[in-house]
Amino acid sequence: MNQTPFSATLADQGLIRASGEEAAGFLHNLLTNDINHLAEGTARHAGLCTPKGRLIATFLIWREGGDYYLLLSADILPAILKKLSMYVLRSKVRLADVSGERVLIGVCGAALGPAETMRTAPCEGGIAIRLDADRVVLAVPAGTQPAGLPPAGTLADWHLAEIRHGMPRITAATQELFTPQMANYELPAVGGVSFQKGCYPGQEVVARTQYLGKVKRRMYRAKLAALVPPGTEVFTPEAGDQHCGAVVLSAPAPAGGGECLLVVQSSGAEAGEVHVGSPAGPRAEILPLPYAVD
């Protein structure tokens, strides 16, 4: 995606570990994706929704033996861990914040880890997860410095890579703003929703959106004249003074200004009339994603 190879410590992300003989079923009953059939050596995305079908967390999930690791934004981790813990009751599952046990490293543009997308492989006493052709996440024991890393980059470089690959990530600023479909979470390129599994919080809303009508809001990649934070409201002339979406992720662009992922009415994106911050705010220039939205 036109980024020089780099590695960056993912200081804004953390890890929850779910262990115990009922861990898979526990997660399966709460998240948007199929966890019961998450095989050893594979990874997948999944979300946690409110009963109204709004995302309050997105996860990258993988297995290590009988344990399941959930990577998510660090700013929501304590609250999400508390919320998940409320569902444990008598289930044979233990949840723990293990962010201090692992260092998380994002690697872009280097031949590390497994070759196949959404596969995992052992790495320096931890794990390497291949996200796509360009990106790998390493979750290795704290204090470990893996060999063969490309030159150090910044967290902003990783955020730009997330944006250019069209991968949404829920943070504190964007909780409850989007259904999975608004964030492109159900598309095959993201693969964060299973429509073959049983119920989970918000499942009825997510399924009804999928089968009974066209999704009117989608996530797009855009260029901005100035950087704005996630959660910034988005407007179109069609919606008038009422905001019709928000910025999901943002990062500085190499040539100045910023790039972002934003959710907005598709009609506004197609017309090129998307304004950020206010109805008369700066126009966002819609850029291509690496996958088709519709």
Rosetta silent file (secondary structure, phi, psi, omega in degrees, C-alpha in Angstrom):
SEQUENCE: MNQTPFSATLADQGLIRASGEEAAGFLHNLLTNDINHLAEGTARHAGLCTPKGRLIATFLIWREGGDYYLLLSADILPAILKKLSMYVLRSKVRLADVSGERVLIGVCGAALGPAETMRTAPCEGGIAIRLDADRVVLAVPAGTQPAGLPPAGTLADWHLAEIRHGMPRITAATQELFTPQMANYELPAVGGVSFQKGCYPGQEVVARTQYLGKVKRRMYRAKLAALVPPGTEVFTPEAGDQHCGAVVLSAPAPAGGGECLLVVQSSGAEAGEVHVGSPAGPRAEILPLPYAVD
SCORE:     score description
SCORE:     0.000 S_00000001
   1 L     0.000   33.968  174.884    0.000    0.000    0.000 S_00000001
   2 L    63.702   34.940  173.662    2.893    2.341   -0.851 S_00000001
   3 L  -117.892  136.079  176.275    4.389    2.397    2.635 S_00000001
   4 L   -63.647  140.611  179.431    8.078    1.796    3.325 S_00000001
   5 L   -54.389  137.786 -179.876    8.587   -1.340    5.462 S_00000001
   6 E  -157.095  166.955  170.446    8.526   -0.558    9.188 S_00000001
   7 E  -130.922  148.177 -177.928    7.740   -1.966   12.598 S_00000001
   8 E  -147.364  138.396  173.694    5.946   -0.174   15.423 S_00000001
   9 E   -72.935  128.283 -175.426    5.008   -0.995   18.996 S_00000001
  10 L   -90.022   72.345 -174.326    1.220   -0.985   19.238 S_00000001
  11 L   -69.734  -15.256 -179.199    1.021    0.914   22.507 S_00000001
  12 L   -95.676   12.499  177.390   -2.627    1.840   21.951 S_00000001
  13 E  -126.786  157.041 -177.850   -3.776   -1.789   21.899 S_00000001
  14 E  -142.048  179.648 -173.747   -4.044   -4.429   24.593 S_00000001
  15 E  -130.243  134.292  168.030   -4.844   -8.083   25.175 S_00000001
  16 E  -111.636  135.316  175.024   -7.547  -10.011   26.992 S_00000001
  17 E  -110.038  131.502  173.798   -7.051  -13.741   27.521 S_00000001
  18 E  -111.614  121.511 -178.735  -10.014  -16.095   27.861 S_00000001
  19 E  -130.863  166.195 -177.753   -9.136  -19.505   29.268 S_00000001
  20 L   114.046  159.390 -172.149  -11.009  -22.501   30.616 S_00000001
  21 L   -67.321  -18.872  179.366  -12.892  -25.398   29.088 S_00000001
  22 L  -108.514   16.994 -176.024  -15.909  -23.266   28.148 S_00000001
  23 H   -61.740  -44.518 -177.790  -13.961  -20.271   26.788 S_00000001
  24 H   -61.632  -49.885 -179.337  -14.841  -20.915   23.129 S_00000001
  25 H   -63.666  -37.227  178.070  -18.564  -21.274   23.756 S_00000001
  26 H   -59.487  -50.308  179.568  -18.582  -18.259   26.057 S_00000001
  27 H   -67.436  -38.654 -179.402  -17.061  -16.010   23.384 S_00000001
  28 H   -58.080  -38.182 -176.967  -19.134  -17.604   20.623 S_00000001
  29 L   -77.511   -9.584 -176.631  -22.347  -16.622   22.423 S_00000001
  30 L  -112.353  -26.543 -169.899  -21.293  -12.984   22.793 S_00000001
  31 L  -105.008  165.614 -173.967  -19.417  -12.010   19.633 S_00000001
  32 L   -76.911  -12.020 -176.438  -20.402  -11.458   16.002 S_00000001
  33 L  -116.282  168.899 -178.512  -18.207  -14.223   14.608 S_00000001
  34 L   -80.925  110.380  179.060  -17.944  -18.003   14.942 S_00000001
  35 L   -98.522  -25.606  179.132  -15.496  -18.779   17.748 S_00000001
  36 L   -58.609  -31.725 -177.300  -16.506  -22.417   18.243 S_00000001
  37 L  -107.667   22.680  174.382  -14.848  -23.274   14.928 S_00000001
  38 L   -77.706  107.000 -174.001  -11.769  -21.068   15.330 S_00000001
  39 L   -81.200  154.490  172.120   -9.040  -23.612   14.635 S_00000001
  40 L   -55.945  136.471  179.785   -5.558  -23.632   16.092 S_00000001
  41 L    87.909    4.361  178.429   -3.261  -21.691   13.777 S_00000001
  42 E  -125.509  165.241  177.845   -5.972  -19.330   12.537 S_00000001
  43 E  -140.207  160.434  174.040   -7.264  -15.886   13.530 S_00000001
  44 E  -157.149  162.645  175.724  -10.361  -13.855   12.809 S_00000001
  45 E   -90.532  150.795  176.496  -12.027  -10.547   13.523 S_00000001
  46 E  -156.295  156.167 -179.639  -15.110  -10.290   15.723 S_00000001
  47 E  -123.719  160.477  171.634  -17.171   -7.564   17.345 S_00000001
  48 E  -116.309  126.455 -174.607  -19.139   -7.027   20.536 S_00000001
  49 E  -114.987  159.752  167.443  -22.433   -5.208   20.053 S_00000001
  50 L   -76.988  167.460  174.868  -25.091   -3.569   22.178 S_00000001
  51 L   -57.232  -20.940  178.243  -28.597   -5.089   22.040 S_00000001
  52 L   -88.647    7.728  175.675  -29.320   -2.420   19.396 S_00000001
  53 L    79.933   20.021  178.865  -26.598   -3.845   17.150 S_00000001
  54 L   -99.541  134.961 -177.886  -24.048   -1.082   17.668 S_00000001
  55 E   -69.806  131.296  171.957  -20.385   -2.000   17.983 S_00000001
  56 E  -115.131   -7.185  174.417  -18.751   -1.308   21.333 S_00000001
  57 E  -163.269  148.747  168.894  -15.576   -3.253   20.566 S_00000001
  58 E  -124.207  144.614 -175.381  -13.754   -4.935   17.710 S_00000001
  59 E  -130.320  149.436  158.587  -11.253   -7.718   18.272 S_00000001
  60 E  -102.897  124.091 -172.572   -8.565   -9.670   16.507 S_00000001
  61 E  -122.553  137.580  173.858   -8.873  -13.159   18.040 S_00000001
  62 E  -145.773  166.178  178.850   -6.583  -16.175   17.904 S_00000001
  63 E  -105.615  144.604  166.509   -5.969  -19.395   19.796 S_00000001
  64 E  -132.738   98.504 -173.116   -2.904  -20.553   21.661 S_00000001
  65 L    64.477 -126.884  179.110   -3.684  -24.069   22.829 S_00000001
  66 L   -90.274    1.903 -179.278   -6.863  -23.857   24.908 S_00000001
  67 E   -98.446  148.627  177.960   -6.553  -20.100   25.451 S_00000001
  68 E  -118.316  130.816  179.955   -8.132  -17.390   23.312 S_00000001
  69 E  -109.227  132.702 -178.463   -6.482  -13.980   22.938 S_00000001
  70 E  -118.119  111.177  177.516   -8.517  -10.876   22.098 S_00000001
  71 E   -91.980  129.194 -178.201   -6.583   -7.869   20.801 S_00000001
  72 E  -151.381  171.510  179.345   -8.489   -4.573   21.092 S_00000001
  73 E   -62.736  132.820 -175.451   -7.988   -0.847   21.606 S_00000001
  74 H   -65.124  -29.002 -175.930   -6.409   -0.235   24.999 S_00000001
  75 H   -71.410  -15.207  176.977   -8.651    2.733   25.807 S_00000001
  76 H  -109.832   -4.550 -172.938  -11.731    0.493   25.949 S_00000001
  77 H   -58.086  -50.452 -177.542  -10.101   -2.628   27.395 S_00000001
  78 H   -57.273  -44.129 -178.743  -10.932   -2.125   31.105 S_00000001
  79 H   -68.919  -38.144  179.719  -14.617   -1.440   30.424 S_00000001
  80 H   -69.551  -40.132  176.394  -14.918   -4.286   27.909 S_00000001
  81 H   -60.432  -42.688  177.671  -13.216   -6.719   30.277 S_00000001
  82 H   -63.217  -41.417 -179.415  -15.672   -5.707   32.996 S_00000001
  83 H   -66.069  -45.433  178.001  -18.618   -6.113   30.619 S_00000001
  84 H   -61.261  -38.745 -178.184  -17.489   -9.547   29.443 S_00000001
  85 H   -63.412  -28.608  178.620  -16.923  -10.592   33.057 S_00000001
  86 H   -64.122  -24.140 -178.624  -20.557   -9.831   33.845 S_00000001
  87 L   -89.422   -8.682 -174.316  -21.571  -12.658   31.504 S_00000001
  88 L   -63.635  -48.984 -179.435  -19.289  -15.285   33.044 S_00000001
  89 L    48.685 -116.751 -178.882  -21.643  -16.268   35.891 S_00000001
  90 L  -101.212   11.639  178.432  -21.046  -19.999   36.358 S_00000001
  91 L   -65.555  146.886  178.666  -19.311  -20.585   33.046 S_00000001
  92 L   -86.606   74.006 -178.782  -15.979  -22.369   33.254 S_00000001
  93 L  -147.222  143.077  177.585  -14.024  -19.470   31.806 S_00000001
  94 E  -122.919  132.991 -179.918  -11.449  -17.050   33.197 S_00000001
  95 E  -114.905  139.622 -179.432  -10.833  -13.603   31.750 S_00000001
  96 E  -150.828  144.172  170.042   -7.710  -11.541   32.351 S_00000001
  97 E   -80.044  111.266 -178.335   -5.996   -8.412   31.076 S_00000001
  98 L  -113.652   24.873 -179.468   -2.631   -9.785   29.938 S_00000001
  99 H   -57.628  -34.811 -178.997   -1.401   -6.661   28.160 S_00000001
 100 H   -73.367  -14.719 -178.890    1.600   -6.522   30.488 S_00000001
 101 H   -85.689  -20.178 -176.116    2.663  -10.059   29.547 S_00000001
 102 E  -127.582  148.224  166.231    3.090   -9.386   25.836 S_00000001
 103 E  -102.013  133.923 -178.512    4.550   -6.676   23.674 S_00000001
 104 E  -103.538  125.024 -177.430    2.479   -6.031   20.557 S_00000001
 105 E  -126.635  126.326  173.390    4.394   -5.110   17.413 S_00000001
 106 E   -94.604  130.033 -178.970    2.895   -4.190   14.067 S_00000001
 107 E  -121.416  128.528 -178.852    5.071   -5.044   11.078 S_00000001
 108 E  -122.957  128.684  172.534    4.339   -3.696    7.611 S_00000001
 109 L    78.440   21.493  179.627    6.009   -4.760    4.385 S_00000001
 110 L  -126.064  149.392 -176.989    8.362   -7.434    5.761 S_00000001
 111 L   -84.121   68.646  177.102    8.478  -11.184    5.155 S_00000001
 112 L  -118.928  153.914  175.351    7.774  -12.238    8.732 S_00000001
 113 L    75.642 -173.532 -178.343    5.223  -14.660   10.105 S_00000001
 114 L   -66.262  154.257 -178.941    2.939  -17.008    8.171 S_00000001
 115 L   -81.715  -28.202 -172.733    2.384  -16.409    4.467 S_00000001
 116 L   -90.080  138.219 -178.239   -1.367  -17.047    4.472 S_00000001
 117 L   -61.060  139.407  178.902   -3.824  -14.349    5.548 S_00000001
 118 L    58.293   37.583  172.123   -5.417  -14.718    9.000 S_00000001
 119 E  -116.603  157.954  178.381   -3.050  -17.515    9.970 S_00000001
 120 E  -121.694  159.522  177.095   -0.797  -17.649   13.008 S_00000001
 121 E  -151.285  147.358  177.239    2.643  -19.106   13.658 S_00000001
 122 E   -58.808  145.274 -178.937    4.872  -19.378   16.742 S_00000001
 123 E  -154.162  113.630  171.980    7.282  -16.464   17.139 S_00000001
 124 L    51.181   40.231 -178.922    9.887  -15.837   19.858 S_00000001
 125 L    83.020    1.540  178.247    7.817  -17.589   22.530 S_00000001
 126 E  -129.662 -134.331 -173.545    4.650  -15.836   21.353 S_00000001
 127 E  -144.159  149.452  171.027    2.677  -15.664   18.139 S_00000001
 128 E  -117.498  131.937 -178.663    2.730  -13.945   14.729 S_00000001
 129 E  -118.073  119.742  177.616   -0.602  -13.198   13.040 S_00000001
 130 E   -83.479  113.490 -179.644   -0.712  -12.490    9.310 S_00000001
 131 L   -83.781  -39.901 -178.436   -3.442   -9.873    8.726 S_00000001
 132 L  -164.446 -170.334 -175.909   -3.003   -9.443    4.969 S_00000001
 133 L   -62.403  -26.075 -174.682   -0.299   -9.448    2.322 S_00000001
 134 L  -102.808  -26.549 -165.509    1.422   -6.423    3.898 S_00000001
 135 E  -122.170  141.764  176.018    0.834   -6.583    7.653 S_00000001
 136 E  -133.665  142.372  170.537    1.692   -8.882   10.542 S_00000001
 137 E  -109.630  130.496  174.500    1.049   -8.471   14.264 S_00000001
 138 E  -105.919  131.416  173.984    3.536  -10.005   16.694 S_00000001
 139 E  -122.033   94.440 -171.088    2.425  -10.752   20.266 S_00000001
 140 E  -119.881  159.561 -178.148    5.619  -11.826   22.019 S_00000001
 141 E   -53.869  142.094  179.232    6.694  -12.009   25.679 S_00000001
 142 L   -53.639  136.311 -179.285    7.396   -8.647   27.288 S_00000001
 143 L    91.129   -6.288 -179.569   11.041   -7.678   26.894 S_00000001
 144 L   -82.289  139.563  173.691   11.469   -9.691   23.695 S_00000001
 145 L  -120.999   95.628 -176.754   13.040   -8.044   20.652 S_00000001
 146 L   -59.981  146.847  177.369   12.269  -10.260   17.646 S_00000001
 147 L   -79.277  154.138  172.668   14.975  -10.651   15.011 S_00000001
 148 L    81.135   12.763  179.313   14.507   -9.463   11.441 S_00000001
 149 L   -72.207  144.330  173.136   12.255   -6.499   12.125 S_00000001
 150 L   -71.369  174.065 -177.782   12.300   -3.661    9.557 S_00000001
 151 L   -54.777  150.885 -178.725   13.303   -0.152   10.707 S_00000001
 152 E   -65.897  132.439  172.072   11.283    1.397   13.515 S_00000001
 153 L  -112.698 -160.195 -178.929    8.290    3.426   12.459 S_00000001
 154 L  -117.048  165.326  174.531    5.644    5.226   14.475 S_00000001
 155 H   -60.462  -35.054  177.501    2.204    4.345   15.759 S_00000001
 156 H   -62.993  -34.907  176.106    0.846    6.850   13.233 S_00000001
 157 H   -61.356  -42.330  179.233    2.462    4.796   10.453 S_00000001
 158 H   -65.880  -41.186  177.758    0.532    1.742   11.666 S_00000001
 159 H   -60.585  -40.187  177.841   -2.705    3.710   11.842 S_00000001
 160 H   -63.443  -38.476  177.058   -2.162    4.815    8.245 S_00000001
 161 H   -65.138  -40.423  175.522   -1.667    1.173    7.251 S_00000001
 162 H   -57.301  -45.981 -177.678   -4.925    0.247    9.017 S_00000001
 163 H   -63.899  -46.774 -176.401   -6.704    2.988    7.094 S_00000001
 164 H   -68.912  -20.299  174.608   -5.230    2.072    3.720 S_00000001
 165 L   -93.709    0.188  175.618   -6.264   -1.547    4.232 S_00000001
 166 L    66.557   35.997 -176.802   -9.801   -0.466    5.167 S_00000001
 167 L  -105.119  112.116 -179.399   -9.757   -2.170    8.557 S_00000001
 168 L   -73.922  152.285  173.591  -12.038   -0.595   11.178 S_00000001
 169 L  -146.460  122.966 -178.778  -11.130   -0.536   14.850 S_00000001
 170 L   -79.524  132.224  174.990  -13.486    0.696   17.546 S_00000001
 171 L  -120.514  179.180 -178.851  -12.033    3.094   20.120 S_00000001
 172 H   -58.345  -33.718 -176.754  -13.616    4.944   23.047 S_00000001
 173 H   -72.728  -15.734 -173.817  -14.561    7.821   20.715 S_00000001
 174 H  -121.440    9.103  178.030  -16.555    5.584   18.361 S_00000001
 175 L   -62.568  137.010  176.774  -18.333    3.126   20.644 S_00000001
 176 L    69.121   13.552  179.401  -22.038    2.671   19.783 S_00000001
 177 L   -90.959  -26.001 -169.831  -21.772    4.788   16.613 S_00000001
 178 L  -131.616  142.133  163.406  -21.833    2.028   13.980 S_00000001
 179 L   -77.171  163.184  177.344  -23.523   -1.236   13.189 S_00000001
 180 L   -54.625  -40.511 -178.229  -21.130   -3.879   11.831 S_00000001
 181 L   -66.937  -35.195  177.130  -22.351   -3.243    8.283 S_00000001
 182 L   -59.667  -35.221 -178.564  -21.731    0.496    8.531 S_00000001
 183 L   -92.746   15.697  179.405  -18.093   -0.302    9.338 S_00000001
 184 L    61.050   21.496 -170.331  -17.837   -2.857    6.478 S_00000001
 185 L   -72.119  -23.519 -178.365  -17.301   -5.464    9.153 S_00000001
 186 L   -89.786   -9.196 -178.008  -19.363   -8.170    7.472 S_00000001
 187 L   -67.516  148.545 -178.119  -17.623   -7.893    4.084 S_00000001
 188 L   -55.587  -31.929 -179.137  -15.384  -10.849    3.142 S_00000001
 189 L   -66.177  -24.833  176.825  -12.301   -8.619    3.135 S_00000001
 190 L  -101.239  -48.569  173.679  -12.832   -7.966    6.846 S_00000001
 191 L    68.155   40.674 -176.375  -14.713  -11.127    7.788 S_00000001
 192 L   -97.870   -0.125 -176.656  -15.926   -9.981   11.193 S_00000001
 193 L  -134.198  134.392  170.862  -19.486  -11.372   11.127 S_00000001
 194 L  -108.077  129.906  177.139  -20.895  -14.864   10.737 S_00000001
 195 L  -100.104    9.026  177.819  -24.511  -15.147    9.614 S_00000001
 196 L  -104.719   -9.337 -176.564  -24.585  -18.893   10.200 S_00000001
 197 L   -88.774  175.491 -178.714  -24.045  -18.859   13.960 S_00000001
 198 L   -80.941 -163.400 -172.284  -26.589  -18.515   16.740 S_00000001
 199 L   -71.309  153.076  172.674  -27.689  -15.540   18.759 S_00000001
 200 L  -154.290  163.525  179.281  -25.469  -12.899   20.357 S_00000001
 201 L   -54.464  125.217  179.938  -26.262   -9.402   21.673 S_00000001
 202 L    86.398   -1.664 -174.136  -27.558   -7.328   18.762 S_00000001
 203 H   -59.163  -39.215 -177.707  -27.787  -10.328   16.406 S_00000001
 204 H   -61.958  -42.687  179.479  -31.400   -9.668   15.445 S_00000001
 205 H   -66.777  -44.724 -179.147  -30.611   -6.111   14.319 S_00000001
 206 H   -62.268  -44.424 -179.803  -27.463   -7.172   12.436 S_00000001
 207 H   -66.839  -41.835 -179.983  -29.288  -10.004   10.644 S_00000001
 208 H   -63.193  -41.510  176.934  -32.285   -7.835    9.764 S_00000001
 209 H   -59.787  -38.897 -176.956  -29.992   -5.179    8.298 S_00000001
 210 H   -69.019  -40.379 -168.336  -28.275   -7.845    6.210 S_00000001
 211 H  -103.834  -15.983 -171.904  -31.357   -9.518    4.769 S_00000001
 212 H  -112.086    0.561  179.645  -34.115   -6.925    4.659 S_00000001
 213 L  -176.936  162.329  178.462  -32.585   -3.858    3.082 S_00000001
 214 L   -70.871  139.448  175.645  -29.674   -2.045    1.494 S_00000001
 215 L   -75.160  117.590 -174.192  -27.072   -0.642    3.871 S_00000001
 216 L   -85.050  -21.888  177.929  -27.368    3.130    3.436 S_00000001
 217 E  -118.387  137.254  179.683  -24.192    4.026    5.326 S_00000001
 218 E  -136.852  168.898  177.266  -20.803    2.507    4.640 S_00000001
 219 E   -96.773  132.146 -179.786  -17.195    3.075    5.601 S_00000001
 220 E  -126.979  159.303  172.147  -14.957    4.834    3.094 S_00000001
 221 E   -95.398  140.885 -175.811  -11.360    5.943    2.972 S_00000001
 222 E  -146.814  155.788  174.145  -10.839    9.668    2.556 S_00000001
 223 E  -103.223  138.239 -178.818   -8.212   12.382    2.355 S_00000001
 224 E  -123.939  148.002  178.082   -8.544   15.433    4.582 S_00000001
 225 L   -69.134  -29.226  179.105   -6.890   18.842    4.431 S_00000001
 226 L  -140.010  149.520 -178.780   -6.295   18.672    8.191 S_00000001
 227 L   -71.580  134.585  176.164   -6.171   15.813   10.651 S_00000001
 228 L  -127.438  152.786 -176.313   -9.315   15.267   12.746 S_00000001
 229 L   -81.324  158.894  172.242   -9.819   12.768   15.576 S_00000001
 230 L   -55.372  146.178 -177.825  -11.987    9.642   15.493 S_00000001
 231 L    93.096  -13.446  177.213  -15.577   10.377   16.386 S_00000001
 232 L   -59.878  131.740 -175.925  -15.658   13.673   14.447 S_00000001
 233 E   -72.041  152.017 -176.826  -19.095   14.005   12.873 S_00000001
 234 E  -123.942  142.886 -174.898  -19.601   13.799    9.111 S_00000001
 235 E  -131.695  155.571  170.580  -22.241   15.593    7.019 S_00000001
 236 L  -134.806  155.790  177.561  -23.710   15.550    3.503 S_00000001
 237 H   -56.840  -36.469 -179.102  -26.014   18.086    1.776 S_00000001
 238 H   -60.644  -35.927 -178.459  -28.733   15.434    1.633 S_00000001
 239 H   -86.960   -9.502  178.360  -28.712   15.104    5.435 S_00000001
 240 L    64.873 -131.521 -177.526  -28.635   18.861    6.013 S_00000001
 241 L   -80.825   -4.663 -178.552  -27.761   19.887    9.558 S_00000001
 242 L   -91.402  124.179  178.801  -28.046   16.314   10.812 S_00000001
 243 L   -65.958  150.006 -175.720  -24.777   14.404   10.900 S_00000001
 244 L  -130.768   28.933  178.636  -24.875   11.128    8.991 S_00000001
 245 E   162.159 -170.828 -177.758  -21.708    9.420   10.122 S_00000001
 246 E  -160.259  161.292  175.480  -18.380    9.865   11.835 S_00000001
 247 E   -73.864  134.140 -179.120  -14.645    9.398   11.450 S_00000001
 248 E   -92.392  -55.803  177.840  -13.534    5.879   12.453 S_00000001
 249 E  -138.910  153.701  177.142   -9.731    6.173   12.366 S_00000001
 250 E  -147.264  155.359  179.884   -7.373    8.931   11.236 S_00000001
 251 E  -157.192  152.989  175.639   -3.659    9.400   10.672 S_00000001
 252 E   -62.937  141.036  176.552   -1.309   12.017    9.209 S_00000001
 253 L   -92.650  144.952 -178.061   -0.763   11.659    5.459 S_00000001
 254 L   -56.248  -33.860 -177.191    2.822   11.715    4.117 S_00000001
 255 L   -91.012    7.590 -177.681    2.057   14.643    1.818 S_00000001
 256 L   107.324  161.033 -175.922    0.329   16.651    4.537 S_00000001
 257 L    70.764 -148.256 -178.197   -3.165   16.734    5.951 S_00000001
 258 E  -144.757  164.756  168.113   -4.652   13.428    6.932 S_00000001
 259 E  -119.688  153.291 -178.662   -6.212   10.201    5.762 S_00000001
 260 E  -152.841  164.765  162.006   -9.105    8.567    7.505 S_00000001
 261 E  -104.896  132.832  178.769  -11.765    5.937    7.462 S_00000001
 262 E  -138.737  148.158  175.040  -15.199    7.458    7.850 S_00000001
 263 E   -99.442  131.553 -177.103  -18.753    6.197    7.877 S_00000001
 264 E  -157.000  162.676  173.542  -21.179    8.235    5.799 S_00000001
 265 E   -56.601  131.816 -178.238  -24.260    7.916    3.623 S_00000001
 266 H   -60.611  -35.860 -179.526  -23.243    6.133    0.448 S_00000001
 267 H   -61.681  -38.431  177.921  -25.132    8.637   -1.690 S_00000001
 268 H   -68.297  -40.191  178.665  -22.999   11.456   -0.293 S_00000001
 269 H   -64.483  -41.819 -179.401  -19.780    9.544   -0.854 S_00000001
 270 H   -66.701  -30.881  179.210  -20.765    8.737   -4.433 S_00000001
 271 H   -84.921   -8.609 -178.686  -21.566   12.402   -5.086 S_00000001
 272 L    73.517   21.440 -178.096  -18.277   13.555   -3.558 S_00000001
 273 L  -116.624   72.772  178.294  -20.118   15.763   -1.087 S_00000001
 274 L  -119.102  124.612 -177.688  -18.862   14.689    2.327 S_00000001
 275 E  -119.258  140.793 -172.693  -18.023   17.385    4.876 S_00000001
 276 E  -110.267  130.282  175.623  -16.219   16.836    8.141 S_00000001
 277 L    95.885  -34.650  178.977  -16.962   18.615   11.417 S_00000001
 278 L  -165.847  165.467  178.968  -19.975   20.603   10.241 S_00000001
 279 L   -58.527  -28.168  178.716  -22.264   20.888    7.193 S_00000001
 280 L  -104.287   13.804 -177.633  -19.961   23.629    5.868 S_00000001
 281 L   -71.829  178.146 -178.827  -16.778   21.944    7.074 S_00000001
 282 L   -56.887  142.957  178.658  -13.873   20.838    4.882 S_00000001
 283 E   -79.230  136.641  174.934  -14.742   18.453    2.085 S_00000001
 284 L   -91.023  130.754  177.068  -13.350   14.933    2.369 S_00000001
 285 E   -89.753  115.491 -177.491  -11.882   13.521   -0.829 S_00000001
 286 E   -71.808  128.821 -179.778  -13.015    9.912   -1.150 S_00000001
 287 E  -112.423  159.801 -178.925  -10.116    7.552   -1.918 S_00000001
 288 L   -70.850  146.646  169.688  -10.221    3.928   -3.072 S_00000001
 289 L   -97.540  162.257  178.948  -10.319    1.040   -0.625 S_00000001
 290 L   -79.846    7.844  177.937   -8.586   -2.263   -1.425 S_00000001
 291 L  -145.850  159.523  179.279  -11.991   -3.962   -1.583 S_00000001
 292 L   -78.611  137.885 -179.212  -15.434   -3.245   -3.034 S_00000001
 293 L   -80.492  -40.123 -179.431  -17.949   -1.716   -0.617 S_00000001
 294 L  -119.145    0.000    0.000  -21.094   -2.933   -2.415 S_00000001
